[in-house]
Amino acid sequence: MMKLKQKLLVSALAASMVLPLFPAQAQMAPANPVVADVPGAWAAGQAPAKIDPNKPVLLFVHGLTSQAKVWYNENDMYQYAYNNGYQTAFINMYDISGTPEDMWKDGELLAAKIKEISQTYGKKLVIIAHSKGGVDTQSALVRYNAYPYVSRVITLSTPHHGSQLADLAFSSWAGWLADLVGSQSPGTSSLQTSYMEYFRSEMAKDPDVNKIPFYTMSGDKWSGSSKASYTFGGAYLSVFGSNDGVVTTDSAALPGSQLIQKGPWNHATVRTGSYTFNLFKPYIGTVSGAAVASSPALAVTSSVYHDVYQPSISADNSSTSSSPADGHYYVRGGNYNGTATETLTVEDNVQSVTLDWISSQPVHSLQLISPTGAVQQVQVNAQPDDEIFKGAYHQIAKLSKPIAGEWQVKANSNTSGAYLMTAVFAGSTNQASLNSSLSANTLNMDVQTEGLDHEQTQISYTVDYYDERGKRIAAPTAQQRSLTSDSVQDSVPAPTSGKPSNYVITTDIEGKTNTGAPYKRTLIQSVYVDANGKTYSHQD
């Protein structure tokens, strides 16, 4: 009997040591709302057992190509909101129809629903918006006058200044693939960096722009993600600064807003409750709009972003870069019928090349053939994209300290389709940059180079013309020039459409460095022209 009592005592002590590891008052998961698969449909989350009249309703707004259930399917954000006593609502934007819309159409829809949801609950809302949802929200509040029904907005990795991935989707090399998988939508088009500069100017001149406080969060950890789209996007965007695989931390900053925190999140974890809810919770405030006192730790990480913003550099070199934004990537693309081969040129002293073969169908084999003829078989693990190039598949490979010279990249598939090859170079000391403007219906381009042999270098560029909804309005213009100095200035006529339009310039540089090594790079920039002929472009 004594031995039995001792065993029971040991078991009880063990149990008492384990129990504190779990919440003292664990709550059951709330029932998921059912949101109809139509634009503008919304549903309330399960109400907390005790409703606090001083707590606002949290309205969750999703991002590009996403939908309402992203907040509660394989995500504990809804659970965290419920456990903390908040009433919630979730909404589907036009993305649910399969064709993402721009911030104007989304904003108009959202504004009407914000009013409806607020009146249903009888109190103001706090909006938690992810990615493009933050842009749609600002449009709804400022342009479509929904601000009386909202007390504050928290944006999670919102591209307030656009994404260079959207520029890439409308480049001449990506056109084959982007058109096939449907990524040249009005929603993607509106996120081009030049168009977002226009949107920022429209917001800045509106008298309602600062009536509702905005708070922002952003991530800078794309490496190590299980999602290929973040590995691809992170590597590509790393030449523009720290990022979460879709949006740079610089772009996620909003003029006049307060930065809550930048942290080690990718574009998915930043919207996940267990990662960020407790960090932005002190900024939700009350129904009256009063702020809840934030903890000292949070207060230290907060700052106000006005017109000048200096992004911090992450200690993880794989997810950020201090190098200039341009001159570090090479892009090629087209259609294929079973097999496609591209040449990858590597100059001396390149530390690594991150290669991504993006295709409309999964590849069955991918080979890298070195300048010496050695064949490297890449283990095939094609993964789908669920962001800018949703509907496409990624096959990623990395070359560490590659041999200088011409490499061959060969992909095989059992079907025909389209592809896009991107290569991001690390460690190169040769630089190139592109700046563009439009005046008197003429597009002016200035290509700057450093470290190249002028007599052996050619500059080729293609200008693609789109309307502001991403539809092509004229045939592309192609030109080629020799590099006679450190810079090339050239002009091409623009279509006289008389309507707002986007010009996407894809520039290819091919030649040799001053040491005689072969050199190939791609530069991509978008230029937006409004109805009055004013030009907007994002200069990195």
DODOTI-657848 format. One line per field, with one value per residue (C-alpha): residue in three letters; x negated, y, z negated. Coordinates in steps of 0.02 Angstrom, whole numbers, padded with zeros to 5 digits, always signed. Each point is the difference from the previous one (the first is absolute). Example, Ala and Ser with C-alpha at 12.3 -4.5 7.8 and 13.67 -1.06 7.14 Angstrom:
residu <- ALA  SER
x <- -00615  -00069
y <- -00225  +00172
z <- -00390  +00033
! end
This chain:
residu <- MET  MET  LYS  LEU  LYS  GLN  LYS  LEU  LEU  VAL  SER  ALA  LEU  ALA  ALA  SER  MET  VAL  LEU  PRO  LEU  PHE  PRO  ALA  GLN  ALA  GLN  MET  ALA  PRO  ALA  ASN  PRO  VAL  VAL  ALA  ASP  VAL  PRO  GLY  ALA  TRP  ALA  ALA  GLY  GLN  ALA  PRO  ALA  LYS  ILE  ASP  PRO  ASN  LYS  PRO  VAL  LEU  LEU  PHE  VAL  HIS  GLY  LEU  THR  SER  GLN  ALA  LYS  VAL  TRP  TYR  ASN  GLU  ASN  ASP  MET  TYR  GLN  TYR  ALA  TYR  ASN  ASN  GLY  TYR  GLN  THR  ALA  PHE  ILE  ASN  MET  TYR  ASP  ILE  SER  GLY  THR  PRO  GLU  ASP  MET  TRP  LYS  ASP  GLY  GLU  LEU  LEU  ALA  ALA  LYS  ILE  LYS  GLU  ILE  SER  GLN  THR  TYR  GLY  LYS  LYS  LEU  VAL  ILE  ILE  ALA  HIS  SER  LYS  GLY  GLY  VAL  ASP  THR  GLN  SER  ALA  LEU  VAL  ARG  TYR  ASN  ALA  TYR  PRO  TYR  VAL  SER  ARG  VAL  ILE  THR  LEU  SER  THR  PRO  HIS  HIS  GLY  SER  GLN  LEU  ALA  ASP  LEU  ALA  PHE  SER  SER  TRP  ALA  GLY  TRP  LEU  ALA  ASP  LEU  VAL  GLY  SER  GLN  SER  PRO  GLY  THR  SER  SER  LEU  GLN  THR  SER  TYR  MET  GLU  TYR  PHE  ARG  SER  GLU  MET  ALA  LYS  ASP  PRO  ASP  VAL  ASN  LYS  ILE  PRO  PHE  TYR  THR  MET  SER  GLY  ASP  LYS  TRP  SER  GLY  SER  SER  LYS  ALA  SER  TYR  THR  PHE  GLY  GLY  ALA  TYR  LEU  SER  VAL  PHE  GLY  SER  ASN  ASP  GLY  VAL  VAL  THR  THR  ASP  SER  ALA  ALA  LEU  PRO  GLY  SER  GLN  LEU  ILE  GLN  LYS  GLY  PRO  TRP  ASN  HIS  ALA  THR  VAL  ARG  THR  GLY  SER  TYR  THR  PHE  ASN  LEU  PHE  LYS  PRO  TYR  ILE  GLY  THR  VAL  SER  GLY  ALA  ALA  VAL  ALA  SER  SER  PRO  ALA  LEU  ALA  VAL  THR  SER  SER  VAL  TYR  HIS  ASP  VAL  TYR  GLN  PRO  SER  ILE  SER  ALA  ASP  ASN  SER  SER  THR  SER  SER  SER  PRO  ALA  ASP  GLY  HIS  TYR  TYR  VAL  ARG  GLY  GLY  ASN  TYR  ASN  GLY  THR  ALA  THR  GLU  THR  LEU  THR  VAL  GLU  ASP  ASN  VAL  GLN  SER  VAL  THR  LEU  ASP  TRP  ILE  SER  SER  GLN  PRO  VAL  HIS  SER  LEU  GLN  LEU  ILE  SER  PRO  THR  GLY  ALA  VAL  GLN  GLN  VAL  GLN  VAL  ASN  ALA  GLN  PRO  ASP  ASP  GLU  ILE  PHE  LYS  GLY  ALA  TYR  HIS  GLN  ILE  ALA  LYS  LEU  SER  LYS  PRO  ILE  ALA  GLY  GLU  TRP  GLN  VAL  LYS  ALA  ASN  SER  ASN  THR  SER  GLY  ALA  TYR  LEU  MET  THR  ALA  VAL  PHE  ALA  GLY  SER  THR  ASN  GLN  ALA  SER  LEU  ASN  SER  SER  LEU  SER  ALA  ASN  THR  LEU  ASN  MET  ASP  VAL  GLN  THR  GLU  GLY  LEU  ASP  HIS  GLU  GLN  THR  GLN  ILE  SER  TYR  THR  VAL  ASP  TYR  TYR  ASP  GLU  ARG  GLY  LYS  ARG  ILE  ALA  ALA  PRO  THR  ALA  GLN  GLN  ARG  SER  LEU  THR  SER  ASP  SER  VAL  GLN  ASP  SER  VAL  PRO  ALA  PRO  THR  SER  GLY  LYS  PRO  SER  ASN  TYR  VAL  ILE  THR  THR  ASP  ILE  GLU  GLY  LYS  THR  ASN  THR  GLY  ALA  PRO  TYR  LYS  ARG  THR  LEU  ILE  GLN  SER  VAL  TYR  VAL  ASP  ALA  ASN  GLY  LYS  THR  TYR  SER  HIS  GLN  ASP
x <- +00000  -00143  -00080  +00166  +00019  -00177  +00037  +00159  -00095  -00134  +00134  +00087  -00163  -00040  +00172  -00020  -00164  +00079  +00162  -00077  -00069  +00177  +00117  +00085  +00169  -00013  +00148  +00082  -00025  +00141  +00108  -00067  +00111  +00072  -00035  +00084  -00115  +00056  -00082  +00060  +00068  -00044  +00038  -00016  -00114  +00067  +00036  -00102  +00092  -00007  +00004  -00094  +00090  -00166  -00085  +00019  +00047  -00150  +00029  -00129  -00038  -00102  -00129  -00029  +00062  +00058  +00169  +00084  -00041  -00187  +00028  +00067  -00044  -00173  -00018  +00031  +00030  +00189  -00032  -00110  +00130  +00137  -00103  -00035  +00184  +00019  +00148  -00058  +00054  -00079  +00028  -00033  -00063  +00006  -00145  +00127  +00066  -00169  -00042  -00079  +00053  -00091  +00011  +00135  +00128  -00047  +00004  +00174  +00065  -00087  +00064  +00181  -00032  -00094  +00154  +00114  -00107  -00020  +00187  +00035  -00107  +00043  -00181  -00155  -00120  -00186  -00063  -00139  -00058  -00128  -00100  +00105  +00145  -00084  -00002  +00183  +00040  -00082  +00094  +00164  -00030  -00072  +00072  +00167  +00028  +00016  -00107  +00146  +00025  -00181  -00107  -00169  -00087  -00141  -00087  -00106  -00131  +00104  -00092  +00038  -00130  +00034  -00102  -00138  +00075  +00151  -00118  -00079  +00170  +00024  -00177  -00030  -00083  +00139  +00142  +00012  +00021  +00097  +00132  +00019  +00024  +00105  -00118  +00018  +00161  +00061  -00048  -00179  -00014  +00050  -00143  -00135  -00120  +00037  +00188  -00017  -00099  +00153  +00116  -00107  +00013  +00190  +00012  -00116  +00106  +00165  +00055  +00059  -00168  -00048  +00169  -00030  -00166  -00094  -00123  -00116  -00096  -00119  -00107  -00179  -00020  +00038  -00143  +00039  +00182  +00086  +00088  -00096  +00087  -00083  -00170  +00013  +00074  -00120  -00153  +00063  +00050  -00161  -00086  +00125  -00018  +00063  +00167  +00123  +00002  +00131  -00019  -00155  -00003  -00026  +00160  +00098  -00028  +00140  -00020  +00075  +00021  -00079  -00113  +00041  -00140  -00103  -00038  -00057  +00160  +00037  +00154  +00106  -00063  +00024  +00188  -00004  +00070  -00133  -00134  +00072  +00167  -00074  -00118  +00136  +00132  -00053  +00033  +00178  +00070  +00179  +00167  -00032  -00164  -00107  -00162  -00039  -00165  -00134  -00135  -00175  -00067  +00125  -00022  -00186  +00031  +00130  -00037  +00094  -00033  +00017  -00075  -00170  -00019  -00161  +00030  -00102  -00118  +00031  -00144  +00052  -00098  +00108  +00153  -00070  -00133  -00092  -00042  +00076  +00170  -00040  -00126  +00012  +00128  +00023  +00169  +00052  +00165  +00106  +00105  -00054  +00059  -00071  -00177  -00074  -00182  -00073  -00177  -00057  -00156  -00107  -00145  -00151  +00015  +00187  +00032  +00165  +00146  +00177  +00091  +00188  +00083  +00183  +00119  +00184  -00018  -00120  -00164  -00051  -00187  -00117  -00183  -00141  -00144  -00160  -00123  -00108  +00144  +00034  +00184  +00088  +00173  +00111  +00113  +00174  +00119  +00114  +00107  +00151  +00000  +00142  -00048  -00039  -00024  +00140  +00031  -00183  -00129  -00175  -00155  -00141  -00186  -00151  -00177  -00133  -00163  +00042  -00132  -00006  +00064  +00154  +00115  +00146  +00165  +00109  +00178  +00111  +00187  +00127  +00111  -00017  +00016  -00097  -00146  -00097  -00180  -00066  -00179  -00054  -00187  -00091  -00176  -00014  -00091  +00065  +00148  +00136  +00154  +00148  +00096  +00144  +00122  +00131  +00019  +00079  +00063  -00178  -00072  -00174  -00117  -00168  -00102  -00150  -00137  -00159  -00139  +00046  -00104  +00090  -00064  +00067  +00169  +00173  +00158  +00167  +00167  +00184  +00141  +00169  +00154  +00150  +00153  +00021  +00096  -00141  +00066  -00124  +00038  -00137  -00135  -00165  -00141  -00172  -00167  -00186  -00146  -00188  -00073  -00118  -00023  +00054  +00178  +00121  +00142  +00136  +00181  +00144  +00172  +00147  +00173  +00115  +00143  +00048  +00042  -00092  -00126  -00146  -00166  -00108  -00181  -00101  -00185  -00129  -00186  -00118  -00187  -00160  -00071  -00160  -00091  +00069  +00129  +00169  +00141  +00191  +00130  +00181  +00076  +00188  +00093  +00180  +00056  +00179  +00079  +00161  +00143  -00089  -00161  -00095  -00132  -00027  -00141  -00082  -00187  -00093
y <- +00000  +00119  -00028  +00034  +00165  +00050  -00035  +00103  +00143  -00004  +00001  +00148  +00097  -00037  +00059  +00161  +00033  -00024  +00096  +00176  -00022  +00022  +00151  +00005  +00027  -00083  +00042  -00105  +00050  +00110  -00059  +00060  +00125  -00044  +00138  -00018  -00012  +00165  +00173  +00101  -00148  +00006  -00099  +00028  -00107  -00086  +00127  -00013  -00067  +00174  +00150  +00153  +00156  +00096  -00122  +00038  -00127  -00066  -00007  -00108  +00045  -00121  +00035  -00032  -00168  -00049  -00016  +00019  -00175  +00038  +00072  -00161  -00149  -00058  +00166  +00038  +00187  -00022  -00109  +00135  +00136  -00108  -00050  +00184  +00043  +00087  -00011  -00034  +00011  -00070  +00057  -00061  +00127  -00016  -00123  -00137  +00016  -00051  +00173  +00113  +00181  +00164  +00100  +00114  -00135  -00098  +00161  +00047  -00173  -00002  +00173  -00054  -00158  +00095  +00108  -00152  -00099  +00148  +00032  -00185  -00002  +00176  +00049  +00053  -00123  -00027  -00071  -00129  -00007  -00113  +00044  +00089  +00000  +00149  +00097  -00043  +00058  +00169  +00023  -00043  +00121  +00147  -00005  -00082  +00086  -00151  +00081  +00043  -00186  -00043  +00049  -00063  -00115  -00125  -00058  -00157  +00004  +00113  +00059  +00184  +00040  -00150  -00156  -00026  -00173  +00086  +00095  -00166  -00075  +00132  -00006  -00062  -00161  -00045  +00037  -00178  -00076  +00140  +00003  -00189  -00014  +00159  +00102  +00157  +00044  +00175  -00039  -00046  +00147  +00121  -00061  +00050  +00118  +00144  -00014  -00004  +00162  +00073  -00074  +00074  +00172  -00018  -00045  +00140  +00137  -00064  +00097  -00162  -00088  +00020  -00015  -00181  -00055  -00140  -00119  -00112  -00162  -00083  -00155  -00025  -00189  -00089  -00126  -00171  +00011  -00158  +00103  +00010  +00163  +00083  -00074  +00065  +00168  +00023  -00032  +00115  +00139  -00017  +00114  +00134  -00023  -00105  -00084  -00137  -00089  +00114  +00175  +00097  +00077  +00168  -00020  -00056  +00170  +00127  +00190  +00067  -00171  -00075  -00150  -00131  -00121  -00084  -00180  -00170  -00041  -00049  +00057  -00138  -00002  +00188  -00030  -00147  +00030  -00092  +00106  +00176  +00018  +00037  +00127  +00104  -00030  +00153  +00108  -00058  +00128  +00017  +00042  +00183  -00012  +00020  -00097  -00135  +00034  -00100  -00093  +00078  -00136  +00042  +00187  -00016  -00085  +00128  +00151  +00121  -00004  +00168  +00035  -00076  -00180  -00095  -00189  -00100  -00132  -00176  -00099  -00144  +00033  -00124  +00109  +00172  +00090  +00163  +00004  +00124  -00054  -00025  -00100  -00162  -00104  -00081  -00047  -00102  -00078  -00065  -00147  -00180  -00163  -00132  +00070  +00172  +00052  +00163  +00065  +00067  +00108  +00012  +00122  -00013  +00009  -00034  -00079  -00083  -00002  -00040  -00071  -00023  -00084  +00052  -00088  -00021  -00188  -00094  -00049  -00184  +00033  +00148  -00005  +00124  -00021  +00089  +00086  -00157  -00111  -00077  -00041  +00030  -00076  +00108  -00100  +00037  +00068  +00118  +00103  +00108  +00189  +00077  +00183  +00112  -00148  -00105  -00149  -00021  -00121  +00033  -00105  +00079  -00037  +00090  +00008  +00035  +00075  -00046  -00014  +00156  -00020  -00059  -00122  -00089  -00022  -00136  -00039  -00142  -00022  -00117  +00145  +00166  +00165  +00154  +00031  +00138  -00021  +00119  +00001  +00107  +00031  +00027  +00068  +00086  +00167  +00055  +00118  +00060  +00106  +00070  +00161  +00052  +00143  +00055  +00174  +00067  -00175  -00064  -00129  +00049  -00134  +00017  -00160  +00016  -00132  -00028  -00126  -00043  +00010  +00132  -00063  -00177  +00034  +00017  +00071  -00072  +00054  -00038  +00115  -00081  +00111  -00036  +00092  +00025  -00164  -00103  -00019  +00022  +00156  -00004  -00111  +00002  +00113  -00080  +00089  -00043  +00114  -00017  +00054  +00142  +00070  -00033  +00047  -00012  +00123  -00039  +00041  -00093  +00066  -00048  -00044  +00150  -00085  +00155  -00112  -00051  -00135  -00102  -00022  -00146  +00010  -00160  +00036  -00135  +00035  -00120  +00020  -00018  +00069  +00102  -00163  -00086  -00111  -00022  +00097  -00005  +00086  +00058  +00162  +00024  +00160  +00058  +00177  +00059  +00147  +00073  +00081  +00169  -00069  +00005  -00136  -00110  -00125  -00081  +00035  -00130
z <- +00000  -00043  +00170  +00083  -00095  +00048  +00183  -00009  -00082  +00134  +00136  -00082  -00012  +00181  +00052  -00100  +00090  +00172  -00022  -00012  +00175  +00066  -00016  -00170  +00083  +00169  +00110  +00132  +00180  +00063  +00144  +00168  +00090  +00170  +00126  +00169  +00151  +00075  -00008  -00148  -00098  -00184  -00156  -00186  -00104  -00155  -00136  -00161  -00152  -00076  +00117  -00059  +00067  -00004  +00118  +00186  +00131  +00097  +00187  +00090  +00181  +00106  +00135  +00186  +00069  -00175  -00088  -00170  -00062  +00002  -00174  -00077  +00111  -00056  -00090  -00184  +00023  -00024  -00154  -00078  +00033  -00076  -00153  -00032  -00002  +00169  +00114  +00178  +00181  +00159  +00179  +00177  +00128  +00190  -00007  -00042  +00179  +00071  +00067  -00132  +00019  -00028  -00161  +00070  +00038  -00156  -00102  +00058  -00042  -00168  -00047  +00018  -00103  -00136  -00027  +00002  -00123  -00118  -00003  -00026  -00158  -00054  -00027  +00093  +00079  -00009  +00164  +00004  +00181  +00082  +00156  +00135  -00123  -00084  +00164  +00031  -00177  +00021  +00164  -00087  -00144  +00097  +00176  -00042  -00169  -00115  -00136  -00118  -00033  -00041  -00149  +00062  +00125  -00023  +00160  +00010  +00139  +00110  +00158  -00028  +00135  +00110  +00035  +00128  +00027  +00079  +00116  +00046  +00044  +00135  +00070  +00177  -00060  -00121  +00121  +00067  -00172  -00085  +00135  -00003  -00188  -00012  -00108  +00108  -00091  -00045  -00180  +00044  +00119  -00136  -00110  +00125  -00087  +00120  -00020  -00189  +00009  +00088  -00132  -00139  +00081  +00014  -00184  -00054  +00078  -00071  -00157  -00082  +00012  -00184  -00084  -00051  -00077  +00088  -00082  +00100  -00022  +00122  +00015  +00057  -00009  +00164  -00007  -00068  +00051  +00060  +00135  +00163  +00046  -00151  +00039  +00179  -00050  -00144  +00107  +00137  -00121  -00101  +00125  -00049  -00188  -00145  +00037  -00047  +00169  +00080  -00073  -00054  -00173  +00084  +00101  -00154  -00081  +00022  -00006  -00161  -00079  -00156  +00021  -00133  +00040  +00134  -00038  +00064  +00094  +00179  +00094  -00079  -00180  -00015  +00012  -00123  -00174  -00099  +00084  -00003  -00091  -00172  +00080  +00081  -00134  -00104  +00153  +00030  -00122  -00061  +00082  -00037  +00092  -00154  +00004  -00125  -00086  +00087  -00092  -00011  +00115  +00134  -00022  +00036  +00168  +00055  +00106  +00110  +00187  +00086  +00170  -00030  -00055  -00029  -00003  -00121  +00068  -00062  -00072  +00113  +00160  +00094  -00019  +00034  +00098  -00021  +00185  +00121  +00062  +00183  +00098  -00098  +00092  +00170  +00073  +00151  +00051  +00142  +00054  +00016  +00073  -00116  -00015  -00029  -00015  -00060  -00019  -00168  +00007  -00157  -00015  -00115  -00190  -00011  -00169  +00042  +00122  -00057  +00149  +00016  +00148  -00006  +00119  +00035  -00029  -00117  +00081  +00001  +00007  -00016  +00048  -00030  +00121  -00051  +00119  -00012  +00056  -00170  -00021  -00165  -00023  -00110  -00114  +00065  -00131  +00095  -00119  +00043  -00018  -00100  +00015  +00152  +00119  -00072  +00114  +00046  -00072  -00069  +00018  -00099  +00004  -00072  +00070  -00131  +00063  +00181  +00135  +00108  +00177  +00094  -00091  +00083  -00091  +00077  -00056  +00060  -00016  +00075  +00054  +00090  -00092  -00052  -00118  -00086  -00058  -00132  -00063  -00148  -00017  -00165  -00017  +00169  -00001  +00170  -00005  +00117  -00030  +00097  -00025  +00112  +00024  +00126  +00074  +00159  +00037  +00006  -00119  -00058  -00067  -00086  -00023  -00115  -00007  -00099  +00029  +00181  +00159  +00103  +00167  -00028  -00081  +00078  -00078  +00060  -00066  +00029  -00054  -00030  -00004  -00111  -00059  -00187  -00015  +00074  +00178  +00142  +00104  +00132  +00072  -00096  +00055  +00012  +00020  -00012  -00035  -00024  -00166  +00042  -00175  -00179  +00046  +00145  +00024  +00125  +00037  +00079  +00050  -00110  +00065  +00013  -00090  -00097  -00148  -00159  +00042  -00063  +00090  -00054  +00057  +00010  +00031  +00038  -00015  +00088  +00014  -00098  -00160  -00002  -00041  +00155  -00086  +00086  -00081  +00020  -00106  +00007  -00065  -00018  -00039  +00016  +00040  -00027  +00090  -00070  +00094  -00007  +00073  -00165  -00019  -00152  -00027  -00150  +00003  -00104
! end
